[in-house]
């Protein structure tokens, strides 16, 4: 049994972490923190936890956390985690950061994407990108996990087998058409996220200018051994949760290469032992209802001549955030990887 601290429990990711960890057989929530001067009982913040968890949430106290906990989840906004992560690491704690503060290895790239100077550059090199399907062995030994973004999780899992294992792929042709529920934007108050603005509507935003694109480029370039710059167009769906991405990639050469269905077999082999990736049967395509409230990523592959179409779906709050964070914790501490997760 390990003791867990969560810093930042007012948002969706913090709430989901609590929900998942309350059902975990080998983890106990020992400390919860908020960025507010006045302490609040967790049931005041999230009434659903009344009678289930009796903890008063105050400002994070590093000494207290270090004396009572084994691991800390940072469910804080981008640009905020780096203000406390270094202190937690220095105190000997293992840290799983759900923000983007340690995902990008190129500091200049981070500062451009998030319009902020990085305050903890020294810890960026030791941060392990927390995508278990690719970095499980590094995650086991990690002190600091950079939990992937939701859009990059769906995109990287969808493209990893293709860019790393399949020859004759035009790496300059990758187009990612992505759709997300509104919880992907967090709880911040914004006119564009009001019910009356989102309901009965559907729109693209940050067209080929989203802060998650550099994260995708970093991971896909690493997998392929070549520089990749995807075309990424996100859209806002009028629903609470879920991400569905349709990805288009061209084959090279004057004629289609390989036998029909060969790429699907590559995917099945690549993810054969992965507990949370499911490759759909031919003619079956991912739906958000099939992954909502789970830690699964469903992937379908369709080949049409020189075109490869990959469709992936995840729950943005679980496999795209809190569920994946707990999956990383399970790996770090040697627990069964699916412990506490659906």
C-alpha positions, 0 to 999 in steps of 0.5 A: 500500500502506498500513500498518495497526494494530489495537488490541484483537486478543483479541476476535472483531472483532480476530480477524476484522480480521486475517483480512480484512486478511491477504487485502487486496491494498493493506493490510499489518498493521504493528502489533497491540496488546492491553490486557495488560501481558505481550506475547504473540505473535499466534499465542499469542492466535489459533493460527490465525495461526501461520506467517501473521503474525509480530507480538508484541502489546504495549500500544498505543504511539501514537508507534510507531503514528504513525511506522509506520501510516496507519490504526488500527482500534479493536477495543476494548470500548464505553467504552474506545476514547474513552480512546485515540482522541483521542491517535491523531487528534492524532498525525495518524492516521485512526481506525476505531472499532468500538465505540459511543463515537462513534456517538451524537451526543447525549452524554446519550443515549450516557451513559444507554445505556452507563452511562458518562461520555464522556471525549472529547466534542470528537471526537464532532462530527467522527466520521462514521457508517460506513454506506457505503450512506448516508454514502460521500462523508463517509467518503472525507474522514473522520479518525474513523469510528464503525463502526455496531453490528451490529443497527443495520446490519441495521435501518438498511439494511432501513428506509432506503429505506422511511423516506426514499423511501416516502410513507404510512408510519406511522413510529410503528409500526416493530417490529424483531424481531431474532435474533443469534448469540452472538458478538454479545456478545463474548468476555466471560465470562458465565453467560448465554453459556455453552454449556450455557445457550445450546445447545438454547435461544432467548430474548429479552433487553433487551426494548425496552431494548437499547443499540443502539436509540438508534443506530437511532432516530438514523439513521432519524430523520435519514433520515425528517426526523421523530422515530422511536422503534422497538420493538426486541426482540433474541433470542439464537440458539444459534449462533456468528454471524449476525443476522436481523431481521424488521421490521414497518411499517404503511401509513397511510390507510384503504386500502392505498396504491400498487400491489403490489410498488411498495415492492420497486422502491424498494428495488432502485433505492435499492441499485442501485449498492451492492456489498454489498446484495442485494435478494431476488426475490419469494418468496425470503427471507434466510437466515443461511447466505446471508450468513455469512462475507461482507460482504453484507446480504440484504434481502427486502420483502413487502407484505400490505395495510397491512402491510410486512414487511422481512427482513434478514440479515448476518454480525454479525462482518463486515458488522456489524463488521470487514468493514464497517470494512474497507469503510470503510477502502477508501473512505477510501483510494480502494481498490476498495470490495470489496478484501479482502472476500467 
